[in-house]
Amino acid sequence: MGIYLNSKAPFENYRSIVSDPYFVDKTALISELVPAIGKEQRFFCITRPRRFGKSVMANMLGAFFGKGQDGAPLFHDLAIGKESGHMEHLNKHDVIFMDLSRMPRGCDHYGQYIKRIQDDINRDLAEAYPEISIDITDAVWDVLGTIFEKTGDKFIFIIDEWDAIFHKAFIREGDKQDFLGFLRNLLKGQGYVALTYMTGVLPIAKYTSGSELNMFLEYDMATKKKFSEYFGFLDEEVDRLFTIYQDTTDDSSISREDLRVWYDGYHTARGKRIYNPRSIVCALSDDELAGYWTSSGPYDEIFYYIRHDIYAVREDLVLMIAGEGIDTEIWQYSAVSMELETKAQIYSAMVIYGLLTYKDGKVYIPNREIMEQFKVMLMTKASLGYIHELAKESEKMLRATLTGDTQTMARILKFAHDTESPIFSYNSEIELSAIVNLVYLAARDRYRVEREDKAGEGYVDFIFYPERPDADAIILELKIDSTPKEAIQQIKDKNYALRFRGKLGEKARYTGRILAVGISYQKKTKEHFCAIEILA
């Protein structure tokens, strides 16, 4: 056992995860990899956004296959324990487990980084094979090749965070190519490789200069069906975790619907909706809804991508904030070259990093956790132009609504309409809805804003669910070439206020006023009209 060879670390890491009350068993992944051991198609690279369980799965595989620890007590009661044929592989393989996000102390250049990896693997091999003369300064693939020729021993390689080095400030373009060469020499065409399982955020550079790694089968979340259910939590898995949360948390404050709104919304190529696993576990453990996933990345992460072409994407931002999808293609990028020059390239990169989700040819903002980051960007980035100005007006819009100041509301809507963007032509209620959503952006601090929510006897344009039960609730209906009074009448006729009485068997969560808000736009006169009525 060593630092890399049959390390104890993946076993201990996975054992701590299994003992967590909110553990989800994904060991069925093992049964899909076992048949590939020793076969031609034995190289797998699975890419997902950060915090989607990549390291959990890597540790699981290291704990299962590696000879470092006895995994029988750990895996016996899990799903893979029922697969007798696959359990024959439990702790029967020499595993080289590489977490490539680990940096040497004071590391400031690529040579230092890669030397530490090779030297430490060679030290592990020298200790495991004392009968073979090993020089730790030799290339690691030469040492492994010698061991294979003399003993016939093969190794399973588990490589976590394979692309971590590409995000380091000290890495130059030439270093990226050298690193790809390191992986090629280590893995491609080598008889000592029994299986390679690799994870990261970025796809392999196989579509450009990275063809040297074309032996890998790549699986991303947006376009590949295989392995999709092993990363992220499915609805039924969250249902089970929520039951545990209710049973173990006194005065629990999170509802099942809260989890859906905050952390659901990602889509796999197989059509499954999945939740961000880190955020689910943290929210249930803390009994608090918050941006657990987004807090693990750079503050300006979203702006980093759209800044490449703000003018081209800002109308799309208005629509996405309103819940609309934007038509786009998903481009396959290489890890060594992610040029972001067009909208399709920008959106593809944002899908890769989990800032957008992709379904049926459209990209969407997946959930409230990510929406909060979009809101902060719109409120703070002056370079977004008129969108930023409208977002700043949103606090005034909410205040005017709550105080019944319909003149201020109409003035802000006129200000929005008088910009030069084509989206303000209001060719349909979708565009009007998008603008209304934007000018109420600040409301998201105090409300859960749902669009086209089922309420009463129909679907209402917007419902503002207050975060505090004693705050005012808002039902908002939009009309084109009609009147705000007619909009309010529809709210009454369709009995939309029933939504605040809770679902069947669910107690009402709101005790404040219910405000019916009607907003209309006259195409001929280009005027906005607003009306407010207290329903209860």
N, C-alpha and C positions, 0 to 999 in steps of 0.2 A: 504493500500500500504506500502511496506517495502523494505528492501534491496534485499530480495529474492522473497517474496510473492507479486505477482502483481506489480513488480517493474516498475518504469517509464523508466528505462535505455534502455531496448530493443526497446521501442517505439521511444524514442528520437534518438537512434542510427540508426534505420531503416528510420526514417523520413529524417535524414540528407543524407542518401544514395539515397532515392527516389528523392531528390531535386538536385542531381548531374546531370550535363548534359549528362554524360555517363552511366546513370542508365540502367540496363537491368531487365525487369520484369520477375521474376521467381515464381510469386505467384501461378502458377498452381500446385506447390508442395503441397500447402495446400489441394487442392482437393483430393490428393492421401492419405492424412493422416486422414482427417475427418471421412471416413468410418471405421477407425480402433478404434475410440474413444469408450472405454468401452468394446471392444472385447478381446478375448483371445490373438490374435496376435496384441498386441498394443505396443510392444517394438521394437524400431528401432535404429540401430547404423549405421551411415553413416561415412565412413572413406575416407579421401582425403588428398593429400599433403597440406602443409601449403599454405595459400594465394589462395585457390581455392574456396572461397566463403562460407566456412562452417559457419563462424560467421555471415555473412550477412543473411544466411538462418535461423539461430537460432534466430537472432533479429527479423526477419520477423515474425516468428511463435509466438514469445513472444508478439510482437505488435498486432498480429491478435487475438490470443486466450485470452490474459490476460485482466483482468478487470481494469488495471491501468489507461488507457487513452481511449478516444473516437477515434477509428480508422476508423470510417466511411469516413471522408474526405480524409484520406490517401489511403484507399483501393478501394474506389468507382470506380475510373477510371482505376484500374489495372485489370489484367486478371481474378482474383478471383472475382471481382465485378460483373462479368457476370454470376457467379454461384449462383443463388438465394438460392438454398438449403444450400449451404455451408456458405453463408453470415449470415445464422441464428446463426452461431457459433462465429460471430465477437464479441469480448470482453465479452463473456458469461462464461468464465471459470476462475477458480482460477489457476494461473500458478506459479509454483516455478521455477524460472529461475536461473540457476547456471553456472556461468563462472568459471570453476575450475582452470583457469590459474592465478586467483587473489590470491596474497599471503598476509598474515598479515605482518605488519611492523616488520622488523627484524626477519622474520621467519627463523629458523635454525633447526627445527625438525618437524617430521610428526605430532606429538601430537598437537603442536601449530596450525598447518594448519587445521586439521580436527575439532578441538575443536571450532575454530572460525566459521566454516561453520555451525556446529550443533547449537551452541549458537545463532547465528544470525537468523537462520531459526526459532528456537523456540521463539525468541523475536518477530519476525513478526507474528507468529501464536498466541502468547499471546495477542498481540495488536488487532488482527482480531477477536479473540474469547474471549472477556473479561469475558464472563459468565462461561468459563471452567477454572478450576484451572490448570495452566501449570507451571511446574518447568523447567526453561531453562537448567538445568543441566541434565535433562532426555535425553535418546536416542531420536533422532528426530522421528524415526519410531514409538516409543511408543506414543509420543505426537500426531502424525498424526493418529495413530490407535484409540486413544481416541476420537479425533475430529470426525472421521468417524463413530464410534459407536454411538456417541451422536447426530450427525447432519445428517449423511449420505452424507456429502460433499466429493467430489472427487477432485483430483488435476491433472493437466497436468504438467509433469516434462520436462523441456527443459535444457539439460546439454551440455554446449559448452566446448570444449577443455578437454574432459573427461580424457585424458591421460597425461595432462600437468605435473602432479606430478611425472611421471616416468622419466622426464628429469631433475629433480632437484638434485643437488649434494648431498644434505643432506639425500636423500631417500635411505634406505637400502632394501635388498631383503624382509625382513619381513614386512616392511612398505607397499610394493606393495601388499602383500597378505592381509594385514589389510584393505587397501583401497578397494580392490575388495570385501572384506567382508562387508564394509560399504555400497557399492552400492547394494549388494545382500540383506542386511537387510532392506535397504531403499525401494527397488523396488520389489523384487521377492515375488510373492504370496500375495501382499498387496492389499486389497480391495479398498483402497483410491486412487490407481493409475488409472486414466482415460486413460492416454497416456504417453509414454515416448519417447522422441526424443533426441538422443545423437550423438554428433559428435566428431571427433578427427582424429589424423593421424594414430595411431596404431590400429590394430584390437583388439577386446576383447580377453582376455586370455581364450577362451572357448575350445581350442583344447588341453589344458593341465590341469593345476590345476585350471583354471578359469571356470570350467563347472558350477559353481554356478550362472553364468550369462547367462546360455544357453537359457533363455527365449527371448533373443534379436535376431532379424533378422538382419544380418550384410550385408552391401552393400559397397564393395570397387569399385574402378574405373576400375581395370583390368579384373575382372572376373564376376561382377554382372551387369546385364542390367538395372534393375529397378533404377530409380532416376538419371540415367546417364546424362540426359540433363540439370539438375538443377545446376550442378557444373562445372564451366568453361564456356567460351563463344563459341557458335557454329558459323559456318561461316556466316550464315545469320545475326546473331546478331552483329558480328564484321563489316559486310558490313554497317549496319545501323549506328553504332557508327562512322565509318569512314566518312560517309556522313555528320554527324553532325560536325565532326572535320574539314572537308573541308569547310563547310559553316560558321564556326565560327572562323577559324584561318587564320589570314593574312599571306600570303607567306608560307603556310604550307610546311614542308620539308619532311614529312613521306609519303611514298606510301603505297598502299594496299598490294603490294608484300612485302614491308619491314615488315609489321606486320606478314605476313605469315611466313617469314623466321626467324624472331626473336622469335615469341611467340606461333606459332602453333606447331603441331606435337604430342600432346598427343592423345591417343586413348581410347575410352570407349569400354566396352565389347559389346555394341550394334553396334560397327563399326563406330561411329561418331568421327570425328576429332575435338578436342577442343583446345582453346587458354587459356593461363594463364590469368585470369581476372584482377588480380592486375597489371600485367605488361602492358596489353592493356590500362587500364584506366590511369595509370601513364604516359605511352608514349604519348598518345593523349593529356593529360592535359599539359604535359611539352613540347610538340612538339619536343621530343627527344627520340631516341632509346638508351636504356641502360639496364643493368641487374638489374631491379627493384626487381624481385623475388629472384634472387640469393643473392642480397645484404642483404636480410632479414635473412639469415642463417649464420652459421659459415664459416669462410674463407676456412678451410680445409675440408669441408663437404664431398666432393667426396673421397678424400684420406682416410678419416676415415673408409670408407667401404672397399675399395680395399686393404688397408694395411694388412688385415687379410690373404690375399693370393695373393700377388703381382705377384709371378711367374706364377700362374695359369691364371691370367686374362690379363697379359700385351699384349699377342698376340691379344686377343679380343679387347683391347683398340685400337690397330692399325686399325682393321677392322671397329670398331664403329666410329672412327674419320673420316673414309672414307665414312660413311653413310650406312655401312652394318649392318644387324641385326644378332644377336647371338642367336642360339637355346638355349632355357632353359625352365625349368618349373618354375611356380610361386608357391612358398611355402606359406602356410597359417601360419603366425606366431602368437604367443601370445605376449601380451604386457609385460608380466613379463619375457619372455625368448626369446630373439632374438639372438640365437647363429649363428655366421657367420663363418662357417668353410669350406664351399664348394662354388663353383662358383654360383650354383643355389640359395643358401642362400644369398650370397652377392648381386646378381642381384635382387632377390626378395625384399630385404630391400631397394635397390635403387629405385625400382619401387614404393614401398610404400611411400617413401619420395619425389618422383617426379623428381629424378635425371636421371631416364631412363623411357621410355615408353614401353608398351608391346602390341604386335599385332601378331596374328597368330603364336604363339609359339616362337616369337623372341623378344629380347629387343633391343632398339635403343636409341641413343641420340636424344631427341625430336626436338631441335631447336637450333638456334644460341646462345640464352641466356645461355642455359646449356652448349653448346659447348665451349663457352668462358671459363667456369670454368674448363672443361677438358683440354683445351689448357694451362691454367695457371699451372695446376697440372703437365702436361707433361714437361713444361719448367722449373719447379722449384724443382721437387722431384728427387734427384739423386738416391734414392733407386729403381726407376723404371729401372735402368740399361741402356741397349742399347737404349731403347725407349727415355729416357731422353737425351742421347747423340745425337741421331738423331734429336730430337726436337730442341736442341741447334744449330745444323747445319742449321736449316731451314732459319734463317736470311741470312746466306751466300748463300743459294740456291736461294732465291728470288733476292738478289743483283746480283748474277751471271746471272740470267735470264734477268733481266732488262738491264744489260750491255753487253749481248751477249757472256758471258764467258762460252762457252759450255764445255771446259775442266774441269773447276771447278764443273760444274753440273754433269758431268760423274764421277768425283772423289767422290763426295758426294754419288751418287747412288751406286758406288762400295763399299764404306764404309758401306752403309746400307746392301748390299747383303752379305758382308763378315762376318756378325754376325752369330750366331749359331741357329737362330730361323728358324723353318720349314716354316714360312710364306714367307721367302725370296726365296723359291724354284720356285716361279712364275709358279705354275701349271696352272694358268689361268690369264687373265688380271685383275681379281678382286684383286689378291694379289699384282700385280704390281701397280694397282691403289691405293691400301691401302698405299703402301710405298711412292708413289709419294705424296699422300695427307699428309703423316707425314712429309716428308722433305720440304714441303711448309707450315708447320704449322704456321710459323711467318707471312705468308701472310694474315692471317685472321685479323690482326690488320688494314690492309689497303684495304682488298678486301672481297667481299662476294663470297665465293668459292662454285660453284654449280657443281655437278657431274652428268653426263648423262643428261645434260640440252638439251631441244629441241632447235635446232638452225638451221636456213637455211632449208636444205632438209633432215636432219637426226638428230642424237643424238651425241653430242660431249662428249668426256671423261670428260674434265674439262673446265669451263669458270670462269675466275677471273674477277668479276665486281668491278672496283675500287670505293672506297668510295668518292674520289674526281673526279669530271668530267674531269679535265685536266690531270689525271694520265694515265699511260699506261694500256690498257686492255690486257688480256692474254687469248688465246685459246690454249689448250694443248691436244694433241692427243697421245695415247700410242699404241705401236705395239710390238708384240713378233715375233721373227724370221723374221723381216722385216727391214726397214730402217727408220730413222727419216725424210728423204726427202719424202718418201711415205706417212708418217703421215701428213706432211705439205701439200702435194698434196691433200690428202683427205679433209683437212680443206678448201682448195680452191675449190675443185670440189663440195663439199656439201654446199658451200657458208655459212659457219658457221658465218662469220663476220656480217651477216644480223642481228644477235641477238643484236648488239650494235646500230642498227638504231631504236630500240624501237618497241613495238607492234603496230598493226594497230591503228592509231589515237593517238599514244603516241609519243611525240617528243624524239629525240635521247638524251640520258643523258650523253654521253661521247664524249670528243673532243680530247683526247690524242691519242697516237699511238695504233694500234692493232698489237700485236705480235703473230705470229703463232709459237708454240713450238712443236716440234716432239721429242719424246723419244722412243727409241727402246731397246730391250734386246734380245741378241742372246743366246739361250739355250746351243748351242754346245760350244761356246767359253766363255760363262758367262761374256760377255762384254755389257756395256751400251753405247749407242751413242745418242747424242743430236744435234739438229739443231734448229736455230731460224731464222725467216724471218719476216720482217715488211710488213704487209698487207696494212696499211694505216696510 
